[in-house]
Amino acid sequence: MHEASSNLRARPFGALVALAIGDAQAAGGLALAYGSLPPVARRRLVDAIVEDAASEGVAPASVLASLLAVENDPETAAHLFGAMTLAGPEGLAHRAEPKGWAGDDAAAIAIPLYGEFVELIGLVWDAEGRVQQTCVEPLLTARELAARVSRFGGDSRLAAVRYDVALDAMVQALWTHRRAAGSMPDGLERFAAVC
């Protein structure tokens, strides 16, 4: 009976692991829970994900990848990278394409991460070019993009454009904002550093 009951307890976590491959909320929730644990518990969770992914028949690397953003302990990061290396690259390839949207006073880009996941970054600026609104969605599925982009920007009308066109508009807005305000808009420092 003990073995059967422990298998039943393991199934919900295995289901969460399987869901986290293509569901941004599940992956984000798992990463938040992971990040709240002490390093020793995070290493155990990595091992549990690998084990349960195998029992669910899914590639663990794509689930483990969602944990990278919250890992700050070098020893635990090495354990996480080691588990990903042993698991192999299955599930990490980009299945989403870079996308862009732009309008007269707004632009947004979707940056492929791994699997179906993308990061959405958007800006709305005023007539002087100062950024008035930002959007940073660090983990969305490609399926969620259209709905999220349509809600972004208020009155701004965003149309699909080439990625580089949207990126150029955003870089120009950030440059104008920085010159006028003396700093980058909050939350966009990492994005601005790569532009």
C-alpha positions in Angstrom: 0.0 0.0 0.0 2.8 2.4 0.8 4.3 2.1 -2.7 0.9 2.7 -4.3 0.2 5.7 -2.2 3.6 7.2 -2.8 3.0 6.8 -6.6 -0.3 8.6 -6.3 1.4 11.5 -4.5 4.1 11.7 -7.2 1.5 11.9 -10.0 0.3 15.5 -9.4 3.9 16.7 -9.4 4.6 14.7 -12.6 1.5 16.3 -14.1 2.8 19.8 -13.2 6.2 18.9 -14.7 4.5 17.8 -18.0 2.3 20.9 -18.0 5.2 23.3 -17.5 6.6 22.4 -20.9 3.9 24.3 -22.8 2.1 26.4 -20.1 3.7 29.7 -19.1 1.7 29.9 -15.9 2.7 26.4 -14.8 6.4 27.1 -15.8 6.4 30.5 -14.0 4.7 29.1 -10.9 7.2 26.2 -10.7 10.1 28.7 -11.1 8.7 31.0 -8.4 8.2 28.1 -6.0 11.7 26.8 -6.9 13.2 30.3 -6.2 11.6 30.5 -2.8 13.4 27.3 -1.6 16.9 27.1 0.0 19.7 25.9 -2.3 19.7 22.3 -0.9 15.9 22.0 -1.5 16.3 23.5 -5.0 18.9 20.8 -5.9 16.5 18.1 -4.7 13.7 19.7 -6.8 15.9 19.6 -9.9 16.4 15.8 -9.3 12.6 15.3 -8.7 11.9 17.2 -12.0 14.3 14.9 -13.9 12.8 11.8 -12.3 9.1 12.8 -12.8 9.8 14.1 -16.4 11.1 10.6 -17.2 8.0 8.9 -15.7 5.8 11.3 -17.6 7.7 10.7 -20.9 8.6 14.4 -21.4 12.0 16.1 -21.9 13.2 17.5 -18.5 15.5 20.1 -20.0 12.7 22.4 -21.1 11.2 22.3 -17.6 14.6 22.9 -16.0 15.2 25.9 -18.3 12.4 27.8 -16.7 14.3 27.6 -13.4 17.5 29.3 -14.8 16.0 32.8 -14.4 15.6 32.5 -10.7 18.8 30.6 -9.8 21.5 32.7 -8.1 23.5 30.1 -6.1 26.6 29.0 -8.1 26.6 25.5 -6.7 22.9 25.0 -7.4 23.3 26.5 -10.9 26.0 24.0 -11.6 23.7 21.2 -10.4 20.9 22.6 -12.6 23.2 22.9 -15.7 24.6 19.4 -15.0 21.0 18.0 -15.0 20.2 19.8 -18.2 23.4 18.5 -19.8 22.6 14.9 -18.8 19.0 15.3 -20.0 20.1 16.5 -23.5 18.8 19.3 -25.6 15.4 17.8 -26.4 12.7 20.4 -25.9 15.1 23.4 -25.9 15.0 24.3 -29.6 13.1 27.4 -30.5 9.7 26.6 -31.9 8.6 30.2 -31.9 9.8 32.9 -34.3 10.9 36.4 -33.4 8.0 38.8 -34.0 7.4 42.5 -33.9 4.6 45.0 -33.7 4.7 48.7 -34.1 2.5 51.8 -34.3 3.0 55.6 -34.2 3.7 55.7 -30.5 4.3 52.0 -29.5 6.2 48.9 -30.4 6.6 45.4 -29.0 8.8 42.4 -29.8 8.6 38.7 -28.9 12.0 37.1 -28.3 12.1 33.3 -28.6 13.4 31.6 -25.5 13.1 27.8 -25.7 10.4 25.4 -26.9 7.1 27.4 -27.3 8.1 30.1 -24.9 8.8 33.7 -25.8 9.5 36.9 -23.8 7.4 39.9 -24.8 8.8 43.4 -24.4 6.9 46.5 -25.3 7.0 50.3 -25.0 4.5 53.2 -25.4 6.0 56.7 -25.7 4.6 60.2 -25.8 5.0 62.9 -28.5 8.4 63.8 -27.1 9.6 60.2 -27.3 9.6 59.6 -23.5 8.5 56.1 -22.5 5.2 56.2 -20.7 4.3 52.5 -20.4 6.4 49.3 -20.5 5.4 45.7 -20.8 7.8 42.9 -19.8 6.2 39.4 -19.9 9.2 37.1 -19.3 7.4 33.9 -20.2 4.5 33.5 -22.6 3.6 30.9 -25.1 3.5 31.8 -28.7 -0.3 31.1 -28.5 -0.7 33.8 -25.9 1.0 36.5 -27.8 -1.8 37.9 -29.9 -4.1 38.4 -26.9 -1.4 40.0 -24.8 -0.2 42.3 -27.6 -3.8 43.4 -28.3 -4.2 44.5 -24.6 -0.9 46.4 -24.6 -0.6 50.0 -25.5 -4.1 51.4 -24.7 -5.1 53.5 -27.7 -2.0 52.7 -29.7 -2.7 50.6 -32.7 -0.1 48.0 -33.1 0.3 46.2 -36.5 2.5 43.2 -37.2 5.9 44.3 -38.6 9.2 42.7 -39.1 11.1 42.1 -35.8 13.9 44.5 -36.8 11.5 47.3 -37.6 9.9 47.0 -34.1 13.3 46.7 -32.4 14.6 49.8 -34.2 11.5 51.8 -33.0 12.0 50.6 -29.4 15.8 51.4 -29.4 15.0 54.9 -30.7 12.4 55.4 -28.0 14.8 54.1 -25.3 17.6 56.4 -26.5 15.3 59.4 -26.6 13.9 58.6 -23.1 17.4 58.1 -21.7 18.6 61.4 -23.1 15.6 63.2 -21.7 15.2 61.4 -18.3 18.8 60.5 -17.6 18.0 56.8 -17.1 16.2 53.9 -18.6 12.6 53.1 -17.7 12.2 50.8 -14.7 12.4 47.1 -15.6 14.1 47.5 -19.0 17.7 47.7 -17.9 18.5 44.1 -19.1 16.8 44.6 -22.4 18.5 48.0 -22.9 21.9 46.5 -22.2 21.6 44.2 -25.2 20.4 47.0 -27.6 
